[in-house]
Each structure stands twice: as C-alpha cells, then as structure tokens.
C-alpha cells in the first residue's frame, strides 16, 4: 500500500518480478509523510544520483577510489553508460530482466551495479563467499538471464549454472586485459546512455537473506524505496557531506553495505574507498588513516578487533563510526571510543527494510540503547496480537515507514508483514524518552560477526557428511563475535567422536556452504531432544 505518493506506468517489459510480488493485502503500508519523501512518479535511481551530479556541483569530485584509481562522478557516469550499452546492445537485455552480480567490494562491482539499475534491469547481488549450491538456489529463485562476475570468483558460479540454462551469459569483470571481459567490451562502446525511464515503483534490486530456514528469501526494493531510504537515516542521522571519504567492510551484496558504501555516499556527493583485498581489522585501521577516511561502516565485532590498532596507529580524520549488523555491546562501544576518540552511531535495519530505521547521532547516544526511530519511520513494541505495550515492557518490534518488506513469491511474507506493519523479528524495550533497547532475536537466526546464519542450513550441510546421523544447530553467546554457531551431532555407528572428527566436520561444512557458517563448537551426543512428533527441541539444546 502506498500513501501520499504519485505513481506512473511501469517501464519494465519483463514482468517476472512484478508478477511475483506479494498479494496487495500482504503488502506493508508505505508512508511518505515528510516533505523530502514526496518523490516524483517517474525517476531512475541512478539518474538521480549520478546523471544529475553535475547539477549539484559534483561532476569533478571523486566518487570511487582504490589504491591506484580515482574516478570522478563524471568518470563513473561515462563508464556506467558504456556498461549499459554492453547489457542492452550486446546481451539484448530488456528492462525487468534480472542480472546476477558476484564479486567482493571493488570499483568494478560498484560500476556493474549502477549500470544494471540505470538500464532498468534488476540487480541481484550475491555474497562473494557463497558456494555453488547456494548460488544455485538464488538462480532458481531470481531466474537471472545474465551474470557479471569478478574473474577471481567464476569457478563456483560456473558450477552453479551447469544445469541451469536460464543463466545464458556470464561476463567476467576486474579482468581489464582478458578478451570478452566487461572492461574491454565497455571500452569499445560510446558513452551517453540515456537512463531507462523507470517508474518510481519499478524494481531496482532484490537482496537475498537466508532467514532461519536456510531457504533464501528475496527482498525486493524499488527505485523509490532506495531513494526514500536516502532521505531518511542519511539525511537525519548520518549527515554526510561532499567532503567525506567512506570506508567499510560490509559487502555490497548486503543492503547495509550497498547503502553505506555506494548509494548513500552518492546521495551526499561523497566518495568511497575500496580495498585491494578483504579487510582485516588492522588493514581497515590502516586504510582509514592512509585514505583520509571520515566515515567507517562495520560490525561491532570488527570494531572490537580494530581497537588495539586504532590505539597504536590512530584513526586519522575519522569522525563517524557506524555500527550495525548485530547487537552492539556497551563494552564494545566504550572500548572503541577510548581507542579512537570517536563515538559510535549504532543502528538497526533489515534487508527487508533496505537499511537503518532506528538509530541516534553521536550527540544523542544513550548507553545501552540503539537509539530513537529515524524520521520518516514509526516504530513500536507490541504484544503477540500487535497491540502496543507500555514503555519499559519487552515485546516484538513493529516498524512502518517509506520502505517495507516485499518478498518475491514467498509464503513467509505474511510472517513479516501484519496489518501493514513490518516485524523484523527482534525483541525490544522502549523507554519513556523513546529510546529503543535491543533484547534478542525472536527467531532462531544466528548473528555471528555481523553475518546472518540459519541453523537449519548448517544442519543440512552437516547431514551431508557420511558420519553424521542427526544434528541440531543453535547460536550461543560469544564475547568476541556476539554469537557463534554451535552444533550438536549424533554420529553413525563406526565413527569416533573426538577432536579429529570435529575438525573433519568443520572442514566439510566450509567446503559445502559459505565458510563463515561453519560450527565453531561441536558437541557429540548419543541422541537429540525431540518432541513426540519428532521435532527437534532447540530450546533444550540452548539449556545445555
């Protein structure tokens, strides 16, 4: 349901995503009550952020940076336009077609994402750590016609597409001298590509989240959703300027990373620095100093690991530290502030909501609280029936605003959206002053070092090992990572429990699904607690 906004006919001829959106009675209510949220009926997100940059005086300003490259807004537009021509002229893609994107954070991936959306296509970004089996699930769900893939990550994608003819074309990037690579194809094209005249409600992207079942859910976001998100938390809490240089560790395949490390800097006229290799805590601190970064995004666990390096090396020009992705312990906030001198901006968002909807600027931080509701959104703590609870009472968080959950063809939509309100699956308490205090997840999601892991997915991987008869996986508290994945396994006869079996099962899981999902602790049991109907009683595992 849309309120207070204009609509226009769709420009997307391929109706695959539109036809698989939730039925109208399961949609979130989308509210556009602030003046800045009154967006036009027809616009293209990338045209607004990139093509109109010269009108804001940003054309010559740096946008994308790395160790050896700096591209201005004008440079980025030229490269994006050439990639748009490859997509539409060479591949014959039409608005609404899905394009799978695979790569670590880099200038190449950022250019690819912007080109896909500018051409009216639907960006389907995937985590670089995903294995063939997980990529196959995404291909089955999204039905992408083409993929743009970092040349270093082709192997798993090629395995995933072997029996999936829908993915007809894979073009490598970050391979500037390789024949057929995106860079050479684009260099042969003229620029000056006119952005697809998308409606604000046309689809820009889908972001995959595994949830607690391990079966991927695709959260769909429109051009309007993403631009509206720019007018909420970035405008009212982050308050970036064209002078800012942004760094951070979250992947662009996460909406936390996509917003923080691409879309929101563009909205502000700022620039982003991408590393040559994945960040370690030490490398991120060194990059902050050497790049002159002023804004950093990462998870609480990473800030905790960065603190000794910040104390040793300093943090240069850094003025803003953004934390999200998992609960921020107060001890971590204080450790980072003592090491860096920078107060942390905490925030809670969701893939389904695109980005942060509860947060407070550094001057309004309250110990233990995530913050207040971001202007443009409303949030409340409710009981099982959706009735608001008295302040100081723990209940479920419900949120409503200019973005909301729209799953692609998924029965779980009705679990997330109820009576127009979004239920992110978190337990909260709100105090008398309107500050929200995070309590826990209300489902079985394991959040470890900022990554979401579904227990059943890890169980499935373990059960693929010849020695495992049955297993149960939970999250257990951990000081360093927030939570860790812990597995309880029953072995088949003839297999011996012990350290060697622990290592063997851990390596097996790493080879089967994304390595960060492996169980850091494994306990061997003679049997698992189950109900009379055979259902695993995870709460009993947690009590152990």
Beta strands, then each sheet from edge to edge (+ up, - down):
strand 1: 2-3
strand 2: 30-31
strand 3: 62-65
strand 4: 70-72
strand 5: 98-102
strand 6: 122-126
strand 7: 146-150
strand 8: 169-173
strand 9: 203-209
strand 10: 217-222
strand 11: 245-248
strand 12: 271-273
strand 13: 295-298
strand 14: 320-323
strand 15: 344-349
strand 16: 356-359
strand 17: 372-373
strand 18: 378-382
strand 19: 394-400
strand 20: 417-418
strand 21: 421-422
strand 22: 426-430
strand 23: 436-441
strand 24: 445-448
strand 25: 451-454
strand 26: 468-478
strand 27: 482-491
strand 28: 521-524
sheet 1: 1+ 2+
sheet 2: 4+ 3- 12- 11- 13- 14- 15- 16+ 17-
sheet 3: 6+ 5+ 7+ 8+
sheet 4: 9+ 10-
sheet 5: 18+ 19- 22+ 23-
sheet 6: 20+ 21-
sheet 7: 24+ 25-
sheet 8: 26+ 27- 28-
end
